[in-house]
Structures are given as C-alpha cells and as structure tokens.
C-alpha cells in the first residue's frame, strides 16, 4: 500500500491512514484518521482544505513547553474544530518554564537527555513504551477522542513520526489493522524526512537541538515499530490487553472500531 499523502503548503508529513489493510481482509476507512507534523505554519488555504476534509478534531501530542514556545496555531482559531492537547512526556513545572527554554533551547525540550522509563534493547522503541508508562492518561484520552470524534481526526506532534506514530499505531491495531501494514505506515515518514527537518529547523524552538544531526537520525525505521509491537505482544498479549491494564474498556474498543471500520456496522 502506498502512503496517501495530502499535499498542503504548510505541512510536510500529512497523510490519510485510510486504506490500511486489516487482518480480516478489510481496510481502515478513508478520510477518518489523518496524521501529520505540527500545524503551526498552515496557510489560510491549508485550513480551508482541512475543513473540506471534514476535520472536527485535532490531537496535539506536543509537550507543554513546545506548545507554549510555539504559541497558538491556526487551528486554534478554526471554528468547529476542537484541539485536544495531550503531552506524552512526564512533565513538571520546571519543564514548562519558558525562561529555561530561552536560556538553553537545545536542552529544554523534554526528549533531550531523556532516560526512558522502560528499558529494552531497541532505544527508540524504549521511548515509545515509556510514553505508555509515563502518560497513560494522555494515551487513553487521545485514543478515546479518536473514537468519539464527529468527523475526521488529525493526530500530530512536532515531526509527526514518533509520538504521532505511537498513537496512530495503537489506534490502527485496536481497529484490527495488520501489524505489517501498521509498520509500513510508520516507516513512510522517512520519505519526507528532509522536508520535515527543514520545517523544524526554521523554528527557534527546535533548531538548536536538531542542527548538525545526520538526516538518518530522523528516519522512521521499520525495525523500531516492529520492536515496539513485539514487546507489547510478548509482555501483554495484545494492544487491547495492555491498554486494559491502564483503564481501557471493551466499550472504548467498540467506539474506535466503529470510527475506523464503519463497514463492520
């Protein structure tokens, strides 16, 4: 399956996950769940295009410090669109200090020098698993909002690949998506790695942290998602069983499946 890119002036990594194959021979519905990099530079025509796609909900996974540093984005002013903010990092008052960010931007972002709560052989997969341990509130809220949205839902973070990739993968698997197809969707962000990086380097919030890093460090490697999913299967049996330990219910699963697989009735 080829990525279903949506080309907008102010985004580099926007795509529709509709068409993702499911294990029962079906597919995730088109035009229901979108994923992207951050929305700060959307043009008026971009916002109009998202309205044409029947967008009603935005799930913003950026940290508190990112949201404060970047300021309100265009979608905050869009009537009829609810913006839900759910950081996936453990944060305290010091991490929300804009003076700290201004003094040392390269070290103020929450993933800098982060020691993952969950330790496994694959370092990036360890970070993804740590989102689930550190912020189960944000994980569950994000997934529930996908299931409850009236129209299309757009999930984003800064680059649209790590935090976004984690939540999108969980949502797709809850709806019965094929794990290999979920991995392929995750890896597709690599196609846009340079464009994503160029956007982030243009922002003072991210530039100091990202400058001089090799482009390969920004790739979404398939083995990362495979390691993440393998760990969940080995330790919990399934995504649904893992989330149940965090407070997820059968009713939650039914809602997200109804949203992403309306063909099932």
Kinemage of the C-alpha trace (Angstrom):
@kinemage 1
@onewidth
@group {chain A} dominant
@subgroup {mainchain}
@vectorlist {calphas} color= white
{ca unk a 1} P 0.000 0.000 0.000
{ca unk a 2} L 1.346 3.426 -0.959
{ca unk a 3} L 1.088 6.286 1.573
{ca unk a 4} L -1.906 8.524 0.924
{ca unk a 5} L -0.135 11.852 1.092
{ca unk a 6} L -2.156 15.055 1.318
{ca unk a 7} L -0.166 17.991 -0.011
{ca unk a 8} L -0.563 21.258 1.884
{ca unk a 9} L 1.588 24.364 1.769
{ca unk a 10} L 2.291 24.379 5.500
{ca unk a 11} L 2.847 20.669 6.180
{ca unk a 12} L 5.459 18.139 5.112
{ca unk a 13} L 4.126 14.897 6.608
{ca unk a 14} L 0.340 14.857 6.254
{ca unk a 15} L -1.324 11.640 5.188
{ca unk a 16} L -4.555 9.704 5.481
{ca unk a 17} L -4.178 6.254 7.057
{ca unk a 18} L -7.352 5.138 5.314
{ca unk a 19} L -6.866 2.033 3.227
{ca unk a 20} L -4.562 0.387 5.766
{ca unk a 21} L -5.302 -3.363 5.429
{ca unk a 22} L -6.884 -5.221 8.327
{ca unk a 23} L -6.362 -8.820 9.376
{ca unk a 24} L -9.891 -9.803 8.293
{ca unk a 25} L -9.367 -8.698 4.691
{ca unk a 26} L -10.927 -5.255 5.105
{ca unk a 27} L -9.370 -1.809 5.414
{ca unk a 28} L -9.377 1.262 7.621
{ca unk a 29} L -11.923 3.799 6.342
{ca unk a 30} L -10.762 6.683 4.166
{ca unk a 31} L -10.901 10.257 5.396
{ca unk a 32} L -11.340 9.400 9.067
{ca unk a 33} L -7.872 9.418 10.642
{ca unk a 34} L -5.071 11.726 9.494
{ca unk a 35} L -1.533 12.153 10.812
{ca unk a 36} L 0.952 14.993 10.331
{ca unk a 37} L 3.778 17.135 11.561
{ca unk a 38} L 2.937 20.281 13.564
{ca unk a 39} L 0.293 22.699 12.336
{ca unk a 40} L 1.975 25.997 13.195
{ca unk a 41} L 2.554 27.176 9.617
{ca unk a 42} L -0.747 26.265 7.998
{ca unk a 43} L -1.880 28.839 5.456
{ca unk a 44} L -5.463 30.044 5.140
{ca unk a 45} L -5.878 27.787 2.129
{ca unk a 46} L -4.499 24.856 4.156
{ca unk a 47} L -7.088 25.440 6.865
{ca unk a 48} L -9.796 25.627 4.219
{ca unk a 49} L -8.594 22.335 2.737
{ca unk a 50} L -8.717 20.642 6.140
{ca unk a 51} L -12.262 21.897 6.546
{ca unk a 52} L -13.095 20.324 3.178
{ca unk a 53} L -11.805 17.051 4.639
{ca unk a 54} L -14.437 17.392 7.397
{ca unk a 55} L -11.860 17.810 10.148
{ca unk a 56} L -13.527 18.231 13.542
{ca unk a 57} L -10.788 17.203 15.985
{ca unk a 58} L -7.043 17.771 16.320
{ca unk a 59} L -4.992 15.764 18.818
{ca unk a 60} L -1.800 17.667 19.654
{ca unk a 61} L 0.833 15.428 21.274
{ca unk a 62} L 3.478 18.093 21.740
{ca unk a 63} L 4.845 18.767 25.203
{ca unk a 64} L 3.702 21.712 27.302
{ca unk a 65} L 6.944 23.578 26.619
{ca unk a 66} L 6.581 23.138 22.860
{ca unk a 67} L 3.007 24.402 22.895
{ca unk a 68} L 3.945 27.442 24.970
{ca unk a 69} L 7.055 28.234 22.943
{ca unk a 70} L 5.319 27.929 19.575
{ca unk a 71} L 2.171 29.781 20.592
{ca unk a 72} L -1.383 29.279 19.289
{ca unk a 73} L -1.521 27.723 15.831
{ca unk a 74} L -4.034 28.458 13.066
{ca unk a 75} L -6.324 25.577 14.004
{ca unk a 76} L -6.896 27.135 17.436
{ca unk a 77} L -8.847 29.840 15.620
{ca unk a 78} L -10.793 27.470 13.375
{ca unk a 79} L -14.475 27.364 14.268
{ca unk a 80} L -15.902 23.899 14.646
{ca unk a 81} L -12.532 22.237 15.266
{ca unk a 82} L -11.669 21.023 18.768
{ca unk a 83} L -7.955 20.940 19.629
{ca unk a 84} L -7.024 18.430 22.350
{ca unk a 85} L -3.550 18.705 23.903
{ca unk a 86} L -2.043 15.548 25.412
{ca unk a 87} L 1.695 15.517 26.099
{ca unk a 88} L 3.291 12.062 26.080
{ca unk a 89} L 6.219 13.145 28.255
{ca unk a 90} L 6.368 13.279 32.016
{ca unk a 91} L 6.483 16.981 32.818
{ca unk a 92} L 6.728 19.165 35.898
{ca unk a 93} L 6.590 22.909 36.459
{ca unk a 94} L 10.260 23.385 35.571
{ca unk a 95} L 9.701 21.791 32.174
{ca unk a 96} L 7.070 24.445 31.424
{ca unk a 97} L 9.441 27.328 32.173
{ca unk a 98} L 9.810 29.445 29.038
{ca unk a 99} L 12.784 31.284 30.514
{ca unk a 100} L 14.570 27.934 30.770
{ca unk a 101} L 13.756 27.263 27.123
{ca unk a 102} L 15.023 30.667 26.051
{ca unk a 103} L 18.256 30.227 28.017
{ca unk a 104} L 19.131 26.842 26.532
{ca unk a 105} L 16.772 25.764 23.804
{ca unk a 106} L 18.828 22.727 22.825
{ca unk a 107} L 18.443 21.150 26.278
{ca unk a 108} L 14.988 22.335 27.331
{ca unk a 109} L 12.969 20.014 25.115
{ca unk a 110} L 11.727 17.001 27.111
{ca unk a 111} L 13.334 14.310 24.966
{ca unk a 112} L 16.838 15.750 25.344
{ca unk a 113} L 18.958 13.567 27.644
{ca unk a 114} L 15.828 11.570 28.469
{ca unk a 115} L 16.268 8.305 30.321
{ca unk a 116} L 13.395 6.048 29.226
{ca unk a 117} L 11.232 4.580 31.963
{ca unk a 118} L 11.109 1.302 30.036
{ca unk a 119} L 14.455 -0.181 29.024
{ca unk a 120} L 14.770 -2.650 26.170
{ca unk a 121} L 17.361 -3.429 23.540
{ca unk a 122} L 15.952 -1.015 20.965
{ca unk a 123} L 16.469 2.561 22.317
{ca unk a 124} L 13.746 4.307 20.294
{ca unk a 125} L 11.182 1.596 21.000
{ca unk a 126} L 12.049 2.081 24.687
{ca unk a 127} L 10.967 5.705 24.388
{ca unk a 128} L 7.684 4.721 22.749
{ca unk a 129} L 6.944 2.250 25.514
{ca unk a 130} L 7.819 4.892 28.074
{ca unk a 131} L 5.037 7.104 26.696
{ca unk a 132} L 2.589 4.406 27.791
{ca unk a 133} L 4.062 4.111 31.270
{ca unk a 134} L 4.674 7.817 31.895
{ca unk a 135} L 1.460 9.218 30.394
{ca unk a 136} L -1.304 6.614 30.288
{ca unk a 137} L -3.746 9.498 30.816
{ca unk a 138} L -2.690 11.102 27.540
{ca unk a 139} L -2.590 7.815 25.647
{ca unk a 140} L -6.100 6.804 26.684
{ca unk a 141} L -7.529 10.301 26.162
{ca unk a 142} L -6.067 10.502 22.662
{ca unk a 143} L -7.454 7.123 21.651
{ca unk a 144} L -10.859 7.886 23.138
{ca unk a 145} L -11.036 11.176 21.283
{ca unk a 146} L -10.313 9.382 18.012
{ca unk a 147} L -13.265 7.104 18.705
{ca unk a 148} L -15.578 9.935 19.779
{ca unk a 149} L -14.857 12.480 17.028
{ca unk a 150} L -17.793 13.527 14.884
{ca unk a 151} L -15.692 13.983 11.742
{ca unk a 152} L -12.102 13.418 10.693
{ca unk a 153} L -9.361 13.398 13.338
{ca unk a 154} L -5.818 14.677 12.815
{ca unk a 155} L -3.078 13.465 15.186
{ca unk a 156} L 0.205 15.391 15.233
{ca unk a 157} L 3.295 16.206 17.266
{ca unk a 158} L 6.333 18.142 16.000
{ca unk a 159} L 7.616 15.893 13.206
{ca unk a 160} L 4.616 13.578 13.044
{ca unk a 161} L 6.613 10.376 13.324
{ca unk a 162} L 7.443 9.264 16.900
{ca unk a 163} L 4.679 10.393 19.271
{ca unk a 164} L 2.206 10.518 16.410
{ca unk a 165} L 3.441 7.149 15.150
{ca unk a 166} L 2.844 5.572 18.554
{ca unk a 167} L -0.757 6.767 18.939
{ca unk a 168} L -1.632 6.018 15.311
{ca unk a 169} L -0.209 2.502 15.614
{ca unk a 170} L -2.276 1.801 18.735
{ca unk a 171} L -5.451 3.155 17.123
{ca unk a 172} L -4.958 1.124 13.957
{ca unk a 173} L -4.262 -2.097 15.854
{ca unk a 174} L -7.341 -1.620 18.037
{ca unk a 175} L -9.340 -1.418 14.804
{ca unk a 176} L -7.832 -4.679 13.560
{ca unk a 177} L -5.125 -3.368 11.227
{ca unk a 178} L -2.476 -5.781 10.009
{ca unk a 179} L 0.723 -5.229 12.068
{ca unk a 180} L 2.910 -5.264 8.948
{ca unk a 181} L 0.745 -2.551 7.409
{ca unk a 182} L 0.980 -0.525 10.635
{ca unk a 183} L 4.767 -0.811 10.451
{ca unk a 184} L 4.754 0.281 6.804
{ca unk a 185} L 2.636 3.330 7.645
{ca unk a 186} L 5.037 4.268 10.434
{ca unk a 187} L 8.056 3.916 8.143
{ca unk a 188} L 6.527 6.103 5.431
{ca unk a 189} L 7.566 9.276 7.289
{ca unk a 190} L 11.135 8.597 6.175
{ca unk a 191} L 10.104 9.652 2.663
{ca unk a 192} L 9.516 13.155 3.993
{ca unk a 193} L 12.403 13.283 6.489
{ca unk a 194} L 14.300 16.136 4.842
{ca unk a 195} L 11.193 18.252 4.362
{ca unk a 196} L 10.168 17.626 7.983
{ca unk a 197} L 13.637 18.593 9.196
{ca unk a 198} L 13.651 21.768 7.097
{ca unk a 199} L 10.368 22.849 8.684
{ca unk a 200} L 11.615 22.224 12.224
{ca unk a 201} L 14.951 23.962 11.603
{ca unk a 202} L 13.009 27.079 10.676
{ca unk a 203} L 11.594 27.222 14.222
{ca unk a 204} L 13.722 28.583 17.102
{ca unk a 205} L 12.043 26.024 19.370
{ca unk a 206} L 13.718 23.102 17.605
{ca unk a 207} L 16.617 24.475 15.556
{ca unk a 208} L 19.411 24.315 18.148
{ca unk a 209} L 18.541 20.757 19.095
{ca unk a 210} L 18.354 19.486 15.512
{ca unk a 211} L 21.158 21.363 13.801
{ca unk a 212} L 24.116 19.215 12.687
{ca unk a 213} L 22.359 15.907 13.316
{ca unk a 214} L 22.629 13.459 10.380
{ca unk a 215} L 19.454 13.023 8.340
{ca unk a 216} L 19.470 9.288 9.119
{ca unk a 217} L 18.739 10.079 12.761
{ca unk a 218} L 15.347 11.385 11.671
{ca unk a 219} L 14.280 8.278 9.782
{ca unk a 220} L 11.368 6.105 10.913
{ca unk a 221} L 12.980 2.681 10.757
{ca unk a 222} L 10.602 -0.295 10.405
{ca unk a 223} L 12.533 -2.276 12.998
{ca unk a 224} L 11.635 0.367 15.602
{ca unk a 225} L 7.908 -0.226 15.229
{ca unk a 226} L 8.413 -3.993 14.992
{ca unk a 227} L 10.342 -3.951 18.280
{ca unk a 228} L 7.613 -1.871 19.904
{ca unk a 229} L 4.823 -4.178 18.735
{ca unk a 230} L 6.769 -7.344 19.531
{ca unk a 231} L 7.289 -6.174 23.104
{ca unk a 232} L 3.573 -5.475 23.549
{ca unk a 233} L 2.656 -8.905 22.194
{ca unk a 234} L 5.231 -10.736 24.293
{ca unk a 235} L 4.508 -8.894 27.543
{ca unk a 236} L 0.755 -8.295 27.267
{ca unk a 237} L -0.636 -10.487 24.501
{ca unk a 238} L -2.181 -7.622 22.527
{ca unk a 239} L -2.590 -3.849 22.452
{ca unk a 240} L -6.095 -4.170 23.855
{ca unk a 241} L -4.926 -6.275 26.783
{ca unk a 242} L -2.100 -3.866 27.511
{ca unk a 243} L -4.432 -0.858 27.449
{ca unk a 244} L -6.955 -2.683 29.645
{ca unk a 245} L -4.405 -2.519 32.432
{ca unk a 246} L -4.436 1.267 32.018
{ca unk a 247} L -8.226 1.597 32.184
{ca unk a 248} L -9.242 0.950 28.575
{ca unk a 249} L -12.595 -0.827 28.194
{ca unk a 250} L -14.405 -3.021 25.683
{ca unk a 251} L -16.703 -0.061 25.020
{ca unk a 252} L -13.663 2.062 24.146
{ca unk a 253} L -12.545 -0.568 21.650
{ca unk a 254} L -16.013 -0.762 20.130
{ca unk a 255} L -16.071 3.013 19.602
{ca unk a 256} L -12.696 3.213 17.912
{ca unk a 257} L -13.502 0.244 15.710
{ca unk a 258} L -16.833 1.814 14.738
{ca unk a 259} L -14.990 5.024 13.853
{ca unk a 260} L -12.211 3.451 11.814
{ca unk a 261} L -14.198 0.472 10.452
{ca unk a 262} L -17.750 1.694 9.819
{ca unk a 263} L -18.087 -1.113 7.248
{ca unk a 264} L -18.454 -3.563 10.127
{ca unk a 265} L -21.751 -1.947 11.105
